[in-house]
Amino acid sequence: MPAVSANPPPPRPDWALFLDIDGTLLDIAPRPDAVIVPAPLRDSLGALSRSLGAVALLSGRPLSGIDALFAPLVLPAAGQHGAEVRNGAERLTSAPLPSLRALVPPFRQFADANPGIVVEDKGNSIAVHFRQAPGLADAVRALADRLAGSVTDLEVMPAKMAVDIKPRGTTKSDAIAWFMARTPFAGRVPVFLGDDRTDESGFAAVNDRNGVSVKVGGRSGTAARFFIESPVAVREWIAGLARYYREAERPERANS
């Protein structure tokens, strides 16, 4: 695996920007519903959407949750690791798997018996969070493996202070490919920022397209080729991009 370089390359006018949310744009909170979207970040993303055009959010959260977080801003997005995708008026949602739905009750029973465990039922995927009970990490992973590890159409994915259970083969790589086949993303250079194992397929997809893959946090064990140290640094980088593309528009407007 090649070494990860510090800092992404300088921006280009033909970038297509794909952004993970939790742990990438936003700091991890004790509960998924406790995260905060700083107003300057919302403003920067809105400015990027207007100037660059090709900006999408990719997350394990459902689309409804993404929209609620960033309201009133509504961007192209992929929710639940790609089980839901939306680009303007075009939207595609996979049908929930019965095998996945059957796992919700036992996970909730485990949470009821273990304070600090949070079960996030997103419809097409389940996240079991142990941020408030880190001593139960091994127990959560063991339960997920026992309930879903042998189910052929499901996949257990480690995440930051959580375990995700999702349909096998549903990945952020597929979401990126879906966007890259559509306007305004088609023909551009893909840039993807993510922070954990659920983002590795996206890094690989971007690398295959000679794009820019950026890991947020640790540099080891990743396919990403570039590195940003924290969500705070990502937000500063996003603000800088917004300024860059806004300035790049001015000569065009002056000559129009």
C-alpha positions in Angstrom: 0.0 0.0 0.0 1.6 3.4 -1.0 2.5 6.0 1.5 -0.2 8.6 2.2 0.8 12.2 1.3 0.0 15.1 3.5 -2.5 17.6 2.1 -4.6 17.1 -1.1 -3.3 18.7 -4.3 -4.3 22.2 -5.4 -8.0 22.4 -6.6 -8.9 22.2 -10.2 -11.9 23.5 -12.0 -13.0 20.0 -13.2 -13.2 18.4 -9.7 -16.3 16.5 -8.6 -16.4 16.6 -4.8 -17.7 13.7 -2.7 -17.8 14.2 1.1 -18.4 11.7 3.9 -20.2 13.4 6.9 -19.5 11.9 10.4 -15.8 12.0 11.3 -15.0 13.8 8.1 -17.1 17.0 7.8 -18.4 16.8 11.4 -16.8 15.8 14.7 -18.0 12.6 16.2 -20.6 13.1 19.0 -21.8 10.8 21.8 -25.0 10.1 19.8 -25.7 10.4 16.1 -28.4 13.0 16.8 -26.1 15.2 18.8 -23.7 16.2 16.0 -23.6 19.9 15.1 -23.3 21.4 11.6 -21.5 24.7 12.0 -23.1 27.5 10.1 -19.9 28.4 8.2 -19.7 24.9 6.9 -23.2 25.0 5.6 -22.4 28.3 3.9 -19.2 26.9 2.4 -21.0 23.9 1.0 -23.7 26.0 -0.5 -21.2 28.3 -2.1 -19.3 25.3 -3.5 -22.6 23.8 -4.9 -23.3 27.1 -6.7 -19.8 27.6 -8.1 -18.3 24.2 -8.6 -21.6 22.5 -9.1 -20.6 18.9 -8.6 -20.8 18.4 -4.8 -22.3 15.4 -3.2 -22.6 14.0 0.4 -22.0 10.3 1.0 -22.9 8.9 4.4 -24.2 6.0 6.4 -27.0 8.2 7.5 -30.3 8.0 5.6 -31.1 10.7 3.0 -33.8 12.1 5.3 -31.2 12.5 8.1 -28.7 14.1 5.8 -31.3 16.7 4.7 -32.3 17.4 8.3 -28.7 18.0 9.3 -27.9 20.5 6.5 -31.3 22.1 6.1 -32.2 24.3 4.3 -29.3 23.2 2.1 -30.2 20.2 -0.1 -27.3 18.6 -2.0 -27.0 15.5 -4.2 -26.4 12.7 -1.7 -26.0 9.0 -1.1 -27.4 7.6 2.1 -27.0 4.3 3.9 -23.7 3.6 2.2 -25.3 3.9 -1.2 -28.6 2.2 -0.6 -30.2 5.5 -1.4 -28.9 8.0 -4.0 -30.3 11.3 -5.2 -29.1 13.7 -7.9 -31.6 16.5 -8.4 -35.0 15.0 -9.2 -33.5 11.6 -9.9 -33.6 9.2 -6.9 -33.0 5.5 -6.5 -33.7 3.6 -3.3 -33.1 -0.1 -2.6 -35.9 -2.2 -1.0 -35.2 -3.1 2.6 -34.0 -6.7 3.1 -36.2 -8.9 5.3 -33.0 -10.5 6.7 -31.9 -7.0 7.9 -35.2 -6.1 9.3 -35.2 -9.3 11.4 -32.1 -8.1 13.2 -33.6 -4.9 14.7 -35.4 -6.6 17.7 -32.4 -8.5 19.0 -30.1 -5.5 18.7 -32.7 -3.4 20.5 -32.9 -6.0 23.3 -29.2 -5.9 23.6 -29.3 -2.0 23.9 -32.1 -2.2 26.5 -30.0 -4.5 28.6 -26.8 -2.4 28.2 -27.0 1.3 28.9 -24.9 3.4 26.5 -25.6 1.3 23.5 -27.5 3.1 20.7 -29.2 1.2 17.9 -29.8 3.4 14.8 -32.4 1.7 12.5 -32.1 3.4 9.1 -34.4 1.1 7.1 -31.8 -0.2 4.7 -29.0 -0.5 7.3 -28.5 -0.7 11.0 -25.8 1.0 13.0 -25.0 -0.1 16.6 -23.1 2.6 18.4 -21.0 2.1 21.5 -19.6 5.7 21.8 -21.1 6.0 25.3 -20.0 2.5 26.3 -16.6 1.8 24.8 -16.1 -1.2 27.2 -18.8 -3.0 25.3 -17.1 -2.7 21.9 -16.1 -6.4 21.7 -19.6 -7.5 22.8 -21.2 -5.4 20.1 -18.9 -6.7 17.4 -19.4 -10.3 18.6 -23.2 -9.9 18.5 -23.1 -8.4 15.1 -21.0 -11.2 13.8 -23.2 -13.8 15.4 -26.5 -12.3 14.1 -25.4 -11.2 10.6 -22.0 -12.7 9.9 -23.4 -15.8 8.3 -26.3 -14.1 6.5 -25.3 -14.2 2.8 -27.0 -11.0 1.8 -25.7 -8.9 4.7 -22.3 -7.5 5.6 -20.9 -6.3 8.9 -18.7 -3.2 8.6 -16.6 -1.7 11.4 -17.1 2.0 11.8 -15.8 4.6 14.3 -17.2 3.6 17.7 -19.9 1.6 15.9 -20.7 -1.4 13.8 -22.8 -1.1 10.6 -24.9 -3.9 9.2 -25.8 -3.3 5.6 -26.7 -5.2 2.4 -23.7 -7.0 0.9 -22.4 -5.2 -2.2 -23.9 -1.8 -1.3 -21.0 0.5 -1.2 -19.9 4.1 -1.5 -17.9 2.9 -4.5 -21.2 2.2 -6.3 -22.6 5.5 -5.2 -19.6 7.4 -6.7 -20.0 5.4 -10.0 -23.7 6.3 -10.1 -23.0 10.0 -9.7 -20.0 9.9 -12.2 -22.4 8.7 -14.9 -24.6 11.8 -14.5 -24.5 15.5 -14.9 -22.9 17.6 -13.4 -20.4 14.9 -12.2 -19.7 13.1 -15.5 -16.4 13.9 -17.1 -14.9 15.4 -14.0 -12.0 14.3 -11.7 -13.6 12.7 -8.5 -12.4 13.8 -5.1 -13.5 11.8 -2.1 -12.9 12.5 1.6 -13.7 9.9 4.2 -12.5 8.7 7.6 -13.1 5.0 8.3 -13.4 1.5 6.9 -16.8 2.2 5.3 -15.1 4.7 3.0 -12.3 2.5 1.7 -14.4 1.3 -1.3 -14.8 5.0 -2.2 -11.1 5.6 -2.0 -10.5 2.6 -4.4 -13.1 3.8 -6.8 -11.6 7.3 -7.0 -8.1 6.0 -7.4 -9.3 3.8 -10.3 -10.5 7.0 -12.0 -7.2 8.8 -11.3 -8.9 11.0 -8.8 -8.0 12.4 -5.3 -8.7 10.1 -2.3 -8.3 11.8 1.1 -8.3 10.0 4.5 -9.3 12.1 7.5 -7.5 11.1 10.7 -5.0 8.2 10.7 -2.7 7.5 7.7 -2.3 3.7 8.2 -4.2 0.9 6.5 -5.9 2.9 3.9 -6.1 3.1 0.1 -6.3 6.9 0.3 -3.5 8.8 -1.3 -3.8 12.0 0.7 -4.4 13.0 4.3 -6.1 15.7 6.4 -5.7 15.4 10.1 -9.2 16.2 11.5 -12.8 17.4 10.7 -11.7 20.9 11.9 -9.0 20.9 9.2 -11.5 19.6 6.6 -13.8 22.4 7.4 -11.0 24.9 6.9 -10.1 23.2 3.6 -13.7 23.4 2.4 -13.9 27.1 3.3 -10.7 27.6 1.2 -12.2 25.7 -1.7 -15.3 27.9 -1.6 -13.1 31.0 -1.7 -11.0 29.5 -4.6 -14.0 28.7 -6.8 -15.8 31.9 -6.0 -12.7 33.9 -7.1 -12.3 31.7 -10.2 -15.9 32.7 -11.3 -15.2 36.5 -11.2 -13.2 36.9 -14.4 -15.9 34.9 -16.3 -18.6 37.1 -14.9 -16.6 40.2 -15.8 -16.3 39.1 -19.4 -19.9 38.0 -19.8 
